[in-house]
């Protein structure tokens, strides 16, 4: 089963970073589905769609690339709130967040070789990776 996310308009550029991205109502809806996903071993399609529409997948993407520009502490706070309600959803999204984070780390140090990740994530693309075997983590060892 594949999940297709419809385009979401990038948030308007802002001068201030939002304090919170995930509303209590959104977290309640996600939390209500968590046990069912686990019990039925289903992909978290509804959660992914809801988080996509809330722009959470753009949370740490810089404003200039269409993201929300959250700092690492702000992102960790939101991710922890999500993990408290739906641990598997938070874990799965971590795959996307660490690729964006690695690209952001390089970008802030003047290396634009992974800027395309920030641009694509700002445009609503989702990144994923699996690290089940030794050596699969070499992509992070730029």
N, C-alpha and C positions, 0 to 999 in steps of 0.2 A: 504494500500500500504506500503510495506517495502522497505527500501533502503539498498542495499548491496554495501559496499565500497570495492573495490578491494585493495589488499595489496599494500602499498607504501613502498619502501625501506627506512629504517630509515636514516636520514642524517648522514654523516660521522662525527665522533666526532670532535669537533672543540675546539680550545683554546679561541676563541673570540665569543661572542654572536652577532648574526646579529642585526643590528640596525632596520631594517624593514623587515617584512615577506610578507606583502601584497603589491604587485606591483600596480601601478596606473592602468595598463591594467586590472589586475584582478578585482580591485574595480570598474572600468568602466563596465566590463561585469556583475558583480553582481548587480550594480546599475541599469543597463538596464533591469534586470529581476524583480526587486523589486515590481514595480507597478502591473505587471502581476500576481505575486504570491498573492499579496493582493487582487486584483480584482477577481481572479478566486478561491481564497481560496485554493491554491495548496501548497503542501509540497515543501520545497526549495531544492529539490534533486540535481539540477545542482550546486547550490551554495555550498552545502555540499560536493559534489564531488570535485569541484574546490578548496575549502579550505582544504580538505583532501590532495589533491595532492600538495598543496603549503606548507604542513606540519604545517598549522596554528593550527590544533588540538593538535599538540605536542609542541606548542610554549613555554609554561611554564614548560614543563616536563624537569627535569634536564638532562644534557648531558649524564650522566652515565646510564640513562635509555632510551637513544635513542631520546631524545627531543632536542629542540633548546636552552633551558636554559634561556629564556627571564626573566628578572626581572619583578616584578609587575608593575613598571612604564612603562616599554617597552610594556608589554602585554596590559595595559590599553590604551596606545597610539594607538596600532594597533586595539584594539576593538572599540575605539572611531572612528577611520577612517572607519571601517566597518559599524558602526551604522549610520554614516553620510550618507552612500549610501544605506544601506538596514537594517533599524531598526529591522524588524522582524527576519531576519537572525541572526543579532547580539544577539538579545534576546534569540533566541533558542540555540545558541552556548554557551550562558552564563551558561546554565545547565551543559554542559560538563566542562567548564572552572572552575566553582566553585567546582566541585568534585575533579578535579585535584589540585586546589588551597588548598582545605582542606587537601588532602593527603600530599601535599608538606609542608604545615604548620606543620603537625605532624612529618614528616620525618626530617625536619630541627631542630626539638626539640628532636630528638633521639627516637621518637616513630615510630616503623616500622610496626605497625598494619595495616596501609593502604598503605604500600609500593606497594602492588599488583596493586593498582589503577595507580600508576606512571608507573609500568612495563607494564601494559595493554595499557595505553594511549600511552606510548612510542612505543608499537608494533602496534599502529594504531587503537585501539578500541575506540569507542565513548561511553560516559556516558551521561545519561539523568535522570531526575527526575521531578516529578510534586509535587507541594506544594499547592494544591487547598483547602485542608481541614486543620483545626487546628490539630496540632500534627504531620503532615507530615514532619515538619522541624526538628524533634528530631534526625534524623540521623546526623545532624551537631553539636549536643551537646555532643560530645564524652566526 
